Amino acid sequence: MHKILERIASYDHYEVVMDTRASVLYLVAEGRGAHGGGIAITPMLNRDGSPRTHIIGNPEPIIRKVYDGDYYEIMEDIITGVLYLVAEGRGAHGGGVAITPMLHRNGSPRTHIADDDR
């Protein structure tokens, strides 16, 4: 059987996985509730909004946390700068997790956080 997804990188409770046929990357977030919190997945994007692909020989895609709020975090793809909003219910029994790229008003991916946003 063909392996459909391959893990490319991980950070804390996040993983970047690749569709092995299309080379499209996905950001996966796992909920952290005491009894689990579900899992969420979203395609990663380039700055122009097209699907982010893994190119052999390029550095691994690396994600990092750039903001930590009460019930959400903002993660950044260090290579493209695209930001992802991750919301999580943090009750004792979890509350699910959701993830989406952050967007500008025109629909293009947001790619930075201004100092006054922190």
N, CA, C and O atoms as a GROMACS GRO file, in nm:
protein
  472
    1MET      N    1   0.084  -0.118   0.000
    1MET     CA    2   0.000   0.000   0.000
    1MET      C    3   0.089   0.125   0.000
    1MET      O    4   0.190   0.129   0.070
    2HIS      N    5   0.052   0.224  -0.078
    2HIS     CA    6   0.126   0.349  -0.090
    2HIS      C    7   0.107   0.436   0.033
    2HIS      O    8  -0.005   0.451   0.082
    3LYS      N    9   0.214   0.493   0.084
    3LYS     CA   10   0.208   0.585   0.198
    3LYS      C   11   0.155   0.718   0.147
    3LYS      O   12   0.217   0.781   0.062
    4ILE      N   13   0.041   0.762   0.200
    4ILE     CA   14  -0.025   0.883   0.150
    4ILE      C   15   0.034   1.009   0.212
    4ILE      O   16   0.059   1.106   0.141
    5LEU      N   17   0.057   1.008   0.343
    5LEU     CA   18   0.111   1.125   0.412
    5LEU      C   19   0.244   1.092   0.476
    5LEU      O   20   0.266   0.982   0.526
    6GLU      N   21   0.334   1.189   0.473
    6GLU     CA   22   0.464   1.174   0.536
    6GLU      C   23   0.491   1.295   0.625
    6GLU      O   24   0.471   1.409   0.583
    7ARG      N   25   0.534   1.270   0.748
    7ARG     CA   26   0.566   1.381   0.839
    7ARG      C   27   0.696   1.447   0.793
    7ARG      O   28   0.796   1.379   0.769
    8ILE      N   29   0.693   1.580   0.782
    8ILE     CA   30   0.807   1.657   0.736
    8ILE      C   31   0.874   1.730   0.854
    8ILE      O   32   0.997   1.737   0.861
    9ALA      N   33   0.793   1.782   0.945
    9ALA     CA   34   0.846   1.857   1.058
    9ALA      C   35   0.745   1.854   1.172
    9ALA      O   36   0.627   1.825   1.150
   10SER      N   37   0.792   1.883   1.293
   10SER     CA   38   0.702   1.890   1.407
   10SER      C   39   0.750   1.997   1.505
   10SER      O   40   0.869   2.028   1.511
   11TYR      N   41   0.655   2.051   1.581
   11TYR     CA   42   0.683   2.150   1.683
   11TYR      C   43   0.574   2.140   1.788
   11TYR      O   44   0.456   2.158   1.757
   12ASP      N   45   0.612   2.112   1.911
   12ASP     CA   46   0.517   2.103   2.021
   12ASP      C   47   0.405   2.006   1.981
   12ASP      O   48   0.433   1.889   1.955
   13HIS      N   49   0.280   2.051   1.977
   13HIS     CA   50   0.168   1.963   1.938
   13HIS      C   51   0.122   1.989   1.794
   13HIS      O   52   0.005   1.971   1.761
   14TYR      N   53   0.216   2.032   1.710
   14TYR     CA   54   0.190   2.057   1.569
   14TYR      C   55   0.279   1.966   1.484
   14TYR      O   56   0.389   1.929   1.524
   15GLU      N   57   0.228   1.932   1.367
   15GLU     CA   58   0.308   1.859   1.268
   15GLU      C   59   0.283   1.920   1.131
   15GLU      O   60   0.175   1.973   1.104
   16VAL      N   61   0.383   1.911   1.046
   16VAL     CA   62   0.368   1.943   0.904
   16VAL      C   63   0.378   1.810   0.832
   16VAL      O   64   0.477   1.739   0.844
   17VAL      N   65   0.272   1.778   0.756
   17VAL     CA   66   0.271   1.653   0.679
   17VAL      C   67   0.259   1.685   0.531
   17VAL      O   68   0.207   1.790   0.493
   18MET      N   69   0.310   1.593   0.448
   18MET     CA   70   0.308   1.613   0.304
   18MET      C   71   0.228   1.502   0.237
   18MET      O   72   0.244   1.384   0.269
   19ASP      N   73   0.142   1.541   0.143
   19ASP     CA   74   0.076   1.446   0.054
   19ASP      C   75   0.186   1.395  -0.039
   19ASP      O   76   0.241   1.473  -0.117
   20THR      N   77   0.217   1.267  -0.032
   20THR     CA   78   0.333   1.214  -0.105
   20THR      C   79   0.316   1.215  -0.257
   20THR      O   80   0.416   1.209  -0.329
   21ARG      N   81   0.196   1.223  -0.306
   21ARG     CA   82   0.176   1.228  -0.453
   21ARG      C   83   0.176   1.371  -0.506
   21ARG      O   84   0.233   1.398  -0.612
   22ALA      N   85   0.111   1.463  -0.434
   22ALA     CA   86   0.098   1.601  -0.481
   22ALA      C   87   0.205   1.693  -0.422
   22ALA      O   88   0.223   1.805  -0.470
   23SER      N   89   0.275   1.647  -0.318
   23SER     CA   90   0.375   1.726  -0.245
   23SER      C   91   0.317   1.847  -0.173
   23SER      O   92   0.393   1.933  -0.128
   24VAL      N   93   0.184   1.856  -0.160
   24VAL     CA   94   0.120   1.965  -0.087
   24VAL      C   95   0.138   1.942   0.062
   24VAL      O   96   0.128   1.829   0.111
   25LEU      N   97   0.168   2.051   0.135
   25LEU     CA   98   0.190   2.043   0.279
   25LEU      C   99   0.065   2.080   0.357
   25LEU      O  100  -0.014   2.164   0.313
   26TYR      N  101   0.047   2.018   0.471
   26TYR     CA  102  -0.065   2.043   0.561
   26TYR      C  103  -0.013   2.067   0.702
   26TYR      O  104   0.080   2.000   0.747
   27LEU      N  105  -0.074   2.163   0.771
   27LEU     CA  106  -0.042   2.187   0.911
   27LEU      C  107  -0.147   2.116   0.995
   27LEU      O  108  -0.267   2.136   0.976
   28VAL      N  109  -0.100   2.035   1.089
   28VAL     CA  110  -0.188   1.955   1.175
   28VAL      C  111  -0.171   2.003   1.318
   28VAL      O  112  -0.058   2.015   1.366
   29ALA      N  113  -0.281   2.030   1.386
   29ALA     CA  114  -0.279   2.070   1.527
   29ALA      C  115  -0.357   1.968   1.607
   29ALA      O  116  -0.467   1.927   1.568
   30GLU      N  117  -0.301   1.928   1.720
   30GLU     CA  118  -0.367   1.832   1.808
   30GLU      C  119  -0.411   1.904   1.934
   30GLU      O  120  -0.333   1.978   1.995
   31GLY      N  121  -0.536   1.883   1.975
   31GLY     CA  122  -0.588   1.943   2.098
   31GLY      C  123  -0.515   1.888   2.219
   31GLY      O  124  -0.464   1.776   2.217
   32ARG      N  125  -0.510   1.971   2.326
   32ARG     CA  126  -0.432   1.933   2.444
   32ARG      C  127  -0.515   1.912   2.568
   32ARG      O  128  -0.460   1.916   2.678
   33GLY      N  129  -0.646   1.892   2.556
   33GLY     CA  130  -0.728   1.871   2.675
   33GLY      C  131  -0.690   1.743   2.748
   33GLY      O  132  -0.627   1.655   2.690
   34ALA      N  133  -0.728   1.734   2.874
   34ALA     CA  134  -0.693   1.616   2.956
   34ALA      C  135  -0.746   1.487   2.894
   34ALA      O  136  -0.685   1.382   2.909
   35HIS      N  137  -0.859   1.495   2.826
   35HIS     CA  138  -0.920   1.378   2.762
   35HIS      C  139  -0.913   1.389   2.611
   35HIS      O  140  -0.998   1.335   2.540
   36GLY      N  141  -0.813   1.459   2.563
   36GLY     CA  142  -0.799   1.480   2.419
   36GLY      C  143  -0.877   1.603   2.378
   36GLY      O  144  -0.965   1.648   2.452
   37GLY      N  145  -0.848   1.655   2.266
   37GLY     CA  146  -0.917   1.775   2.221
   37GLY      C  147  -0.940   1.774   2.072
   37GLY      O  148  -0.971   1.876   2.012
   38GLY      N  149  -0.924   1.657   2.014
   38GLY     CA  150  -0.946   1.647   1.871
   38GLY      C  151  -0.822   1.684   1.792
   38GLY      O  152  -0.713   1.704   1.847
   39ILE      N  153  -0.842   1.694   1.663
   39ILE     CA  154  -0.732   1.725   1.572
   39ILE      C  155  -0.788   1.812   1.460
   39ILE      O  156  -0.903   1.797   1.419
   40ALA      N  157  -0.706   1.903   1.412
   40ALA     CA  158  -0.747   1.990   1.301
   40ALA      C  159  -0.635   1.993   1.198
   40ALA      O  160  -0.518   1.977   1.233
   41ILE      N  161  -0.672   2.012   1.074
   41ILE     CA  162  -0.574   2.013   0.965
   41ILE      C  163  -0.614   2.118   0.862
   41ILE      O  164  -0.732   2.137   0.834
   42THR      N  165  -0.514   2.186   0.807
   42THR     CA  166  -0.540   2.284   0.702
   42THR      C  167  -0.425   2.280   0.602
   42THR      O  168  -0.311   2.255   0.641
   43PRO      N  169  -0.453   2.304   0.474
   43PRO     CA  170  -0.344   2.313   0.378
   43PRO      C  171  -0.257   2.434   0.409
   43PRO      O  172  -0.308   2.539   0.448
   44MET      N  173  -0.127   2.420   0.392
   44MET     CA  174  -0.038   2.535   0.408
   44MET      C  175  -0.035   2.612   0.276
   44MET      O  176  -0.050   2.554   0.169
   45LEU      N  177  -0.015   2.743   0.286
   45LEU     CA  178  -0.023   2.829   0.169
   45LEU      C  179   0.108   2.904   0.145
   45LEU      O  180   0.185   2.930   0.238
   46ASN      N  181   0.130   2.938   0.018
   46ASN     CA  182   0.236   3.031  -0.019
   46ASN      C  183   0.182   3.172   0.000
   46ASN      O  184   0.063   3.191   0.024
   47ARG      N  185   0.269   3.272  -0.013
   47ARG     CA  186   0.226   3.411   0.003
   47ARG      C  187   0.119   3.452  -0.098
   47ARG      O  188   0.038   3.540  -0.070
   48ASP      N  189   0.119   3.389  -0.216
   48ASP     CA  190   0.020   3.423  -0.319
   48ASP      C  191  -0.111   3.346  -0.302
   48ASP      O  192  -0.202   3.362  -0.383
   49GLY      N  193  -0.121   3.263  -0.198
   49GLY     CA  194  -0.243   3.188  -0.171
   49GLY      C  195  -0.247   3.050  -0.234
   49GLY      O  196  -0.340   2.974  -0.209
   50SER      N  197  -0.149   3.017  -0.315
   50SER     CA  198  -0.145   2.884  -0.376
   50SER      C  199  -0.100   2.781  -0.272
   50SER      O  200  -0.036   2.818  -0.173
   51PRO      N  201  -0.132   2.653  -0.293
   51PRO     CA  202  -0.090   2.550  -0.198
   51PRO      C  203   0.062   2.543  -0.186
   51PRO      O  204   0.133   2.546  -0.286
   52ARG      N  205   0.109   2.532  -0.064
   52ARG     CA  206   0.253   2.521  -0.037
   52ARG      C  207   0.296   2.378  -0.064
   52ARG      O  208   0.235   2.284  -0.015
   53THR      N  209   0.401   2.363  -0.142
   53THR     CA  210   0.451   2.230  -0.174
   53THR      C  211   0.593   2.214  -0.120
   53THR      O  212   0.666   2.310  -0.099
   54HIS      N  213   0.628   2.089  -0.098
   54HIS     CA  214   0.762   2.056  -0.051
   54HIS      C  215   0.849   2.026  -0.172
   54HIS      O  216   0.814   1.943  -0.256
   55ILE      N  217   0.961   2.094  -0.181
   55ILE     CA  218   1.053   2.073  -0.293
   55ILE      C  219   1.177   2.005  -0.237
   55ILE      O  220   1.241   2.056  -0.146
   56ILE      N  221   1.212   1.890  -0.293
   56ILE     CA  222   1.328   1.815  -0.247
   56ILE      C  223   1.451   1.904  -0.254
   56ILE      O  224   1.474   1.972  -0.353
   57GLY      N  225   1.529   1.902  -0.149
   57GLY     CA  226   1.650   1.982  -0.144
   57GLY      C  227   1.633   2.115  -0.074
   57GLY      O  228   1.732   2.176  -0.032
   58ASN      N  229   1.509   2.162  -0.060
   58ASN     CA  230   1.485   2.286   0.014
   58ASN      C  231   1.489   2.255   0.164
   58ASN      O  232   1.470   2.140   0.203
   59PRO      N  233   1.514   2.355   0.246
   59PRO     CA  234   1.512   2.331   0.390
   59PRO      C  235   1.373   2.283   0.433
   59PRO      O  236   1.272   2.316   0.371
   60GLU      N  237   1.370   2.205   0.539
   60GLU     CA  238   1.241   2.158   0.591
   60GLU      C  239   1.155   2.278   0.626
   60GLU      O  240   1.206   2.378   0.676
   61PRO      N  241   1.024   2.268   0.603
   61PRO     CA  242   0.937   2.376   0.649
   61PRO      C  243   0.937   2.377   0.801
   61PRO      O  244   0.920   2.273   0.864
   62ILE      N  245   0.956   2.492   0.857
   62ILE     CA  246   0.962   2.504   1.001
   62ILE      C  247   0.852   2.598   1.045
   62ILE      O  248   0.832   2.704   0.986
   63ILE      N  249   0.781   2.558   1.149
   63ILE     CA  250   0.678   2.643   1.206
   63ILE      C  251   0.721   2.686   1.344
   63ILE      O  252   0.796   2.617   1.412
   64ARG      N  253   0.672   2.803   1.384
   64ARG     CA  254   0.701   2.850   1.518
   64ARG      C  255   0.581   2.928   1.571
   64ARG      O  256   0.501   2.982   1.494
   65LYS      N  257   0.570   2.932   1.702
   65LYS     CA  258   0.463   3.007   1.766
   65LYS      C  259   0.506   3.152   1.775
   65LYS      O  260   0.615   3.182   1.825
   66VAL      N  261   0.421   3.244   1.726
   66VAL     CA  262   0.453   3.386   1.733
   66VAL      C  263   0.361   3.462   1.827
   66VAL      O  264   0.387   3.577   1.860
   67TYR      N  265   0.251   3.397   1.870
   67TYR     CA  266   0.160   3.461   1.966
   67TYR      C  267   0.086   3.352   2.042
   67TYR      O  268   0.046   3.251   1.984
   68ASP      N  269   0.068   3.373   2.171
   68ASP     CA  270  -0.004   3.278   2.256
   68ASP      C  271  -0.109   3.355   2.334
   68ASP      O  272  -0.076   3.427   2.428
   69GLY      N  273  -0.236   3.339   2.295
   69GLY     CA  274  -0.347   3.404   2.365
   69GLY      C  275  -0.413   3.307   2.461
   69GLY      O  276  -0.366   3.195   2.479
   70ASP      N  277  -0.522   3.349   2.522
   70ASP     CA  278  -0.592   3.263   2.619
   70ASP      C  279  -0.644   3.135   2.556
   70ASP      O  280  -0.626   3.027   2.611
   71TYR      N  281  -0.709   3.147   2.441
   71TYR     CA  282  -0.768   3.029   2.377
   71TYR      C  283  -0.722   3.012   2.232
   71TYR      O  284  -0.783   2.937   2.156
   72TYR      N  285  -0.618   3.082   2.197
   72TYR     CA  286  -0.568   3.067   2.060
   72TYR      C  287  -0.418   3.093   2.055
   72TYR      O  288  -0.360   3.157   2.144
   73GLU      N  289  -0.357   3.041   1.950
   73GLU     CA  290  -0.216   3.065   1.922
   73GLU      C  291  -0.205   3.107   1.776
   73GLU      O  292  -0.292   3.074   1.695
   74ILE      N  293  -0.100   3.178   1.744
   74ILE     CA  294  -0.070   3.210   1.605
   74ILE      C  295   0.063   3.144   1.572
   74ILE      O  296   0.164   3.169   1.637
   75MET      N  297   0.060   3.060   1.470
   75MET     CA  298   0.178   2.989   1.424
   75MET      C  299   0.223   3.051   1.291
   75MET      O  300   0.141   3.101   1.214
   76GLU      N  301   0.354   3.048   1.266
   76GLU     CA  302   0.409   3.105   1.143
   76GLU      C  303   0.493   3.000   1.070
   76GLU      O  304   0.573   2.929   1.131
   77ASP      N  305   0.474   2.993   0.940
   77ASP     CA  306   0.564   2.915   0.853
   77ASP      C  307   0.686   3.004   0.831
   77ASP      O  308   0.676   3.107   0.765
   78ILE      N  309   0.800   2.967   0.885
   78ILE     CA  310   0.918   3.051   0.878
   78ILE      C  311   0.965   3.072   0.734
   78ILE      O  312   1.021   3.177   0.702
   79ILE      N  313   0.944   2.975   0.647
   79ILE     CA  314   0.989   2.986   0.508
   79ILE      C  315   0.905   3.088   0.430
   79ILE      O  316   0.961   3.173   0.361
   80THR      N  317   0.772   3.081   0.441
   80THR     CA  318   0.685   3.170   0.364
   80THR      C  319   0.638   3.291   0.444
   80THR      O  320   0.602   3.393   0.386
   81GLY      N  321   0.640   3.281   0.577
   81GLY     CA  322   0.590   3.388   0.662
   81GLY      C  323   0.439   3.384   0.684
   81GLY      O  324   0.386   3.465   0.759
   82VAL      N  325   0.369   3.290   0.619
   82VAL     CA  326   0.223   3.282   0.632
   82VAL      C  327   0.186   3.244   0.776
   82VAL      O  328   0.249   3.158   0.837
   83LEU      N  329   0.082   3.311   0.828
   83LEU     CA  330   0.036   3.291   0.965
   83LEU      C  331  -0.087   3.202   0.969
   83LEU      O  332  -0.171   3.206   0.879
   84TYR      N  333  -0.098   3.123   1.075
   84TYR     CA  334  -0.211   3.032   1.096
   84TYR      C  335  -0.268   3.056   1.236
   84TYR      O  336  -0.194   3.059   1.334
   85LEU      N  337  -0.399   3.074   1.244
   85LEU     CA  338  -0.470   3.093   1.370
   85LEU      C  339  -0.520   2.958   1.418
   85LEU      O  340  -0.591   2.888   1.345
   86VAL      N  341  -0.484   2.922   1.541
   86VAL     CA  342  -0.525   2.795   1.600
   86VAL      C  343  -0.605   2.826   1.725
   86VAL      O  344  -0.552   2.885   1.820
   87ALA      N  345  -0.732   2.788   1.727
   87ALA     CA  346  -0.818   2.809   1.843
   87ALA      C  347  -0.846   2.675   1.908
   87ALA      O  348  -0.867   2.574   1.841
   88GLU      N  349  -0.846   2.677   2.042
   88GLU     CA  350  -0.864   2.551   2.114
   88GLU      C  351  -0.947   2.574   2.239
   88GLU      O  352  -0.922   2.668   2.315
   89GLY      N  353  -1.046   2.487   2.258
   89GLY     CA  354  -1.118   2.486   2.385
   89GLY      C  355  -1.028   2.420   2.488
   89GLY      O  356  -0.979   2.310   2.465
   90ARG      N  357  -1.005   2.485   2.601
   90ARG     CA  358  -0.909   2.432   2.698
   90ARG      C  359  -0.975   2.387   2.828
   90ARG      O  360  -0.913   2.394   2.934
   91GLY      N  361  -1.098   2.343   2.821
   91GLY     CA  362  -1.162   2.289   2.941
   91GLY      C  363  -1.100   2.157   2.980
   91GLY      O  364  -1.017   2.102   2.907
   92ALA      N  365  -1.139   2.105   3.096
   92ALA     CA  366  -1.082   1.980   3.147
   92ALA      C  367  -1.104   1.865   3.050
   92ALA      O  368  -1.022   1.773   3.042
   93HIS      N  369  -1.212   1.868   2.976
   93HIS     CA  370  -1.243   1.760   2.882
   93HIS      C  371  -1.209   1.798   2.739
   93HIS      O  372  -1.253   1.732   2.645
   94GLY      N  373  -1.132   1.905   2.722
   94GLY     CA  374  -1.100   1.950   2.588
   94GLY      C  375  -1.219   2.025   2.531
   94GLY      O  376  -1.323   2.035   2.597
   95GLY      N  377  -1.208   2.076   2.416
   95GLY     CA  378  -1.318   2.149   2.356
   95GLY      C  379  -1.301   2.158   2.207
   95GLY      O  380  -1.365   2.239   2.140
   96GLY      N  381  -1.216   2.075   2.156
   96GLY     CA  382  -1.191   2.076   2.013
   96GLY      C  383  -1.083   2.174   1.976
   96GLY      O  384  -1.039   2.254   2.058
   97VAL      N  385  -1.041   2.167   1.853
   97VAL     CA  386  -0.936   2.254   1.802
   97VAL      C  387  -0.971   2.289   1.658
   97VAL      O  388  -1.022   2.205   1.583
   98ALA      N  389  -0.943   2.413   1.619
   98ALA     CA  390  -0.968   2.458   1.481
   98ALA      C  391  -0.845   2.535   1.434
   98ALA      O  392  -0.778   2.601   1.513
   99ILE      N  393  -0.816   2.525   1.305
   99ILE     CA  394  -0.699   2.592   1.249
   99ILE      C  395  -0.735   2.649   1.112
   99ILE      O  396  -0.804   2.585   1.034
  100THR      N  397  -0.685   2.771   1.084
  100THR     CA  398  -0.711   2.835   0.956
  100THR      C  399  -0.599   2.934   0.924
  100THR      O  400  -0.543   2.994   1.016
  101PRO      N  401  -0.567   2.953   0.797
  101PRO     CA  402  -0.472   3.059   0.764
  101PRO      C  403  -0.533   3.195   0.797
  101PRO      O  404  -0.654   3.215   0.780
  102MET      N  405  -0.451   3.288   0.843
  102MET     CA  406  -0.498   3.425   0.865
  102MET      C  407  -0.494   3.498   0.730
  102MET      O  408  -0.404   3.475   0.650
  103LEU      N  409  -0.592   3.585   0.707
  103LEU     CA  410  -0.606   3.651   0.577
  103LEU      C  411  -0.610   3.802   0.589
  103LEU      O  412  -0.653   3.856   0.691
  104HIS      N  413  -0.566   3.870   0.483
  104HIS     CA  414  -0.588   4.014   0.468
  104HIS      C  415  -0.730   4.035   0.416
  104HIS      O  416  -0.797   3.940   0.378
  105ARG      N  417  -0.774   4.158   0.414
  105ARG     CA  418  -0.910   4.190   0.365
  105ARG      C  419  -0.932   4.144   0.222
  105ARG      O  420  -1.044   4.110   0.185
  106ASN      N  421  -0.826   4.144   0.140
  106ASN     CA  422  -0.842   4.105   0.000
  106ASN      C  423  -0.837   3.953  -0.020
  106ASN      O  424  -0.847   3.904  -0.133
  107GLY      N  425  -0.822   3.878   0.090
  107GLY     CA  426  -0.822   3.732   0.082
  107GLY      C  427  -0.685   3.669   0.072
  107GLY      O  428  -0.673   3.546   0.078
  108SER      N  429  -0.581   3.749   0.056
  108SER     CA  430  -0.446   3.694   0.048
  108SER      C  431  -0.398   3.657   0.189
  108SER      O  432  -0.441   3.718   0.287
  109PRO      N  433  -0.308   3.559   0.200
  109PRO     CA  434  -0.259   3.518   0.332
  109PRO      C  435  -0.183   3.631   0.403
  109PRO      O  436  -0.105   3.703   0.341
  110ARG      N  437  -0.208   3.644   0.532
  110ARG     CA  438  -0.135   3.741   0.613
  110ARG      C  439   0.002   3.682   0.645
  110ARG      O  440   0.014   3.563   0.676
  111THR      N  441   0.106   3.766   0.636
  111THR     CA  442   0.240   3.711   0.644
  111THR      C  443   0.328   3.771   0.752
  111THR      O  444   0.447   3.741   0.757
  112HIS      N  445   0.276   3.853   0.837
  112HIS     CA  446   0.359   3.905   0.946
  112HIS      C  447   0.271   3.957   1.058
  112HIS      O  448   0.152   3.982   1.040
  113ILE      N  449   0.333   3.972   1.174
  113ILE     CA  450   0.264   4.033   1.287
  113ILE      C  451   0.341   4.160   1.321
  113ILE      O  452   0.460   4.155   1.350
  114ALA      N  453   0.272   4.273   1.317
  114ALA     CA  454   0.336   4.400   1.352
  114ALA      C  455   0.368   4.400   1.502
  114ALA      O  456   0.301   4.334   1.580
  115ASP      N  457   0.470   4.475   1.539
  115ASP     CA  458   0.509   4.482   1.679
  115ASP      C  459   0.394   4.526   1.769
  115ASP      O  460   0.384   4.479   1.883
  116ASP      N  461   0.308   4.614   1.720
  116ASP     CA  462   0.198   4.660   1.805
  116ASP      C  463   0.084   4.559   1.816
  116ASP      O  464  -0.009   4.580   1.892
  117ASP      N  465   0.091   4.448   1.739
  117ASP     CA  466  -0.007   4.340   1.751
  117ASP      C  467   0.027   4.245   1.865
  117ASP      O  468  -0.061   4.171   1.910
  118ARG      N  469   0.148   4.246   1.912
  118ARG     CA  470   0.194   4.148   2.012
  118ARG      C  471   0.142   4.179   2.150
  118ARG      O  472   0.171   4.106   2.245
   0.00000   0.00000   0.00000
